[in-house]
Amino acid sequence: MLLVLSACVAPDADTGGLALPILPDAPVGEVRAAEDASTSATAIRTLPEQWSDVPIVIGAGPSGLTAAMDLGDTLVLEAADVVGGRARYAGGFLFLVGTEEQAALGIEDGPALAEADWEALTGAPPTDATRAFLAATDGVRDRLVGMGLTFTLQRPSPASRALREHGPTTSGRGLVDALAANLPAGVEVRVSTPVRGLVFVDGAVAGVRTDDGWIGADTVVIASGGFMDRADLVQLHTGWSDGGWRMGTTYGDVAADGSALDWAADARLGTANLGAIGTYRDLLALPGADGTAIQLASSAGLPWVWVDTTGTRFIDESATWSVLLSGFVQARSNVWAVTTRESIEAAVSEADLPFLVEGDGWRCADDWEALGTDLGVDAAALVETMATVDTIRARTAFDALGRPSTSFSMRAGTPCAFRPGSVAAKNFGGLAVDDDGRVLDAAGAVVPGLWAVGEAAGMGVPGMGGAWGFDGSLSAVLWSGWRTAAAIRTGP
């Protein structure tokens, strides 16, 4: 059963009764001048069309659902026509430590071990928020199991001491359906109701704007997701060049549209760690027919191996769709995906083939030694590396890094190498919040009544995921919703 909130009709503007909304540190004249502007912090003189006596949660993705679950009576506003956000269409993997699934396989793990690994996994040491998250992950798992979910452990990530990625057997859709099914009766979810902005009164949040007017509330939780479907924001905060990267997969109207950052700009809210973008690496950093980086056909398998300055492989290439691998690439100054021209031509679409021009991002040579010299890597080691790869491909040897021999799908031909491009996957920065999820303004002061969770807050707290982020970060999204709901219920 859903709670239906009573709505009051706004009185005539002349009757007033509501203080003129004031943006943090904004002079009254400036706010009045913005009264008719189409900004997310529009000044409004009338009473709201509706008043919510319960918290408003913006977004019904995983963090919005977990926040609403523990807040109880709540109004959840979702822009799409379905709940779950992008997680509904993903694998739903969660980074968890000290779990029963690990123990069943004889894996000894826990928060202390994960903390010791954290810098190698994410490119930055753990923060207090990281420690709080790691200590809570087993509890996240237990709550989900209590909702009927089961998990299997995935392939180990490089540089990790233990299997930590837990995949729900029902995938992401089953996970978000379980969350939605466990919402208490007092939660009302309105789909197809995009929030257009925030309203403030005397520096405190006073509600949200929708297409049907504004809804007043003294507690608002931003759970609107990240900004990975906004090319302008991604490029602004990464400095990536045109044609060297692609957006991740989008799902119709379920988009990470960066609305939280738009509101931050309009209302002078703080932001942090926006350059920490989790990326995947399975394309050429060369512009193709549509002007963006050339995507390699997945049907071609993995027709390359990774080498660094030493001329040797450092990772199982089947981890291409891994935030961690991307971090390794960033940490090593000279990294190439080594293959043959024939392999790449087989993996590139027909439309993109004419754009496959050798240059700084794509080089070929007569043999592996000459290629190594051209790339500035240890040429003799590269020759030895490729000879070893040939034995693995021929199934006469096992790969020391654990990659299956059948996935080495390189074709014989001219030795070549390319610079890996980036696929923007998720952001580990966002609105600046404290360790409980309270939103901070640009000066670092708490904005009364305003909270942020999930990817909108950089997976819970910007900077928690380090410089690169981490695989399975959906667990941090879930945790942040529950953590912030507890802080709201506890009060100041």
Phi, psi and omega in degrees: 000135182256142177279125176263121183277139176286145182241139176250143181280137181294134177288171177301144184303328183293335180287337175056225180104342181246132179298145177299124179299135179241125176288151178307124176065014181263134177293150184302318181301321180293321180292318180296324179295335181269005189303320183261004181284149180270070178241163184286348180246037183306134174281132184233130183268339184270166172291158180293153175298329177222154172234127180262119177279359181236164178301148172257129175250125180266104178112131179249038169280189184303316182289324177294321179292318180291323177297312180296325181302319183264346175283334183082235181302115188208149170253118180252124180251120185239129183290321182281175180265012179213149179274165174112342180059204182290338179298336180297336184250010183248181181285339178077024183292143181231135174277112183225145180230149178069037186263165176295326178297320177293315181299324180296336178261009180076021181268120176269119183207165179177177183304321183294317178294318179295322178297321179294330180274348197302316183294322177293329182280327191237352180085006179205151181293160180292150175255178175299322178295321177301314181298320178296319178296312182298322179293337185264350190297322179295326176292324174300314179300315183296321179295319180291320176298323177297340176269004177098005181276149173234157186228150170238148178277137182267176178304140183295143175276148177301150178068007179258139180282344186209158171297124182230339179282118180253123179255126176294137182294344178262005183063189183297323181298317179296325180294311182289329176296322178294319178298313181297322181292340182258013174290140179290165186298334183276010180261124173255126178249119176253108177276169181054036181230078181291141173271129183264347179170182183249152176240138181236146172233119179051041176085352178255151179295140181233003178144195183226155175259136174233178179295339181261015182112191182251148181247120181280144177195147179262000174224122179230130178248118178274115177228043190273005178087189186265206183230027186285352175258015177245098183301324182296320181287319180299312183291324178299318188267351177252332185076012178296145181277156177301141176081358181255003184203167178226159172284156173286183183290137175251159184230072177061233182274003175270092189233145171272083193269004176070021183301325181299324179287328174296316179296323179298318180294319182290322187256009178058045175273158179279152173227161182205147171060030186293341179279355180276093183249121175285126185232161172244162186228091176215042179210170176271135178279052179228137179288137180256207186299325182266008178087353178254169185305145183285120177277135178273137182295129181293335180294345181277001181072221180236080187277049179199166169230153181265135172226154176246199185302331180286351181079010182243158177286147182231001185201154173286114186296343177290356174270020181308315178277068183213127175299324181297316179301319179299322177297319177300318181297317179295326184283340182255127192289336186222092185239136179226148169264115188260135185198207174234157179301320182296325179293316181292318179299328178285337184265350184262142180295157182299324181293330183271345184306316181297343183265002181278079185252131179294143180180211183298327182264000186204112186228149178225162180208174183287329180209173185294325180295316179295323179294317179301318179298317180295323182282344183080028176247171180295105188295317181296321179293324178295320177300315180294320179300314183289331175293320177296319178300321179299321179291326178291315178300325179280359178063030175259000177206156177265149179281126180296337179269358174089008180282134179297140182297329183291345182271354177277086189260026179293141176266153176292150178155208186283124179298132179215169177208153178222156174282132180287136174268175185247140169250114182293124187246313183199156180251141179249018170229168181176215177299139176287125179225161172276184187289354174257354179101007176289131180286139179253147175278183185296338179269000179091006178270149179292134174271111185304131175083355185251130183228161176215143183222167175067210185293334176299335178248029178067046183069024175124311175213119180305135180096343180299325181272014177073201182278333184252333190090187183211150178290146180079022185290356175302332177297324177291325177298312179298313181302319184296324178295315179294319180298314182290322176301320179297320180293322179293317182292327180289324180084180184302000000 
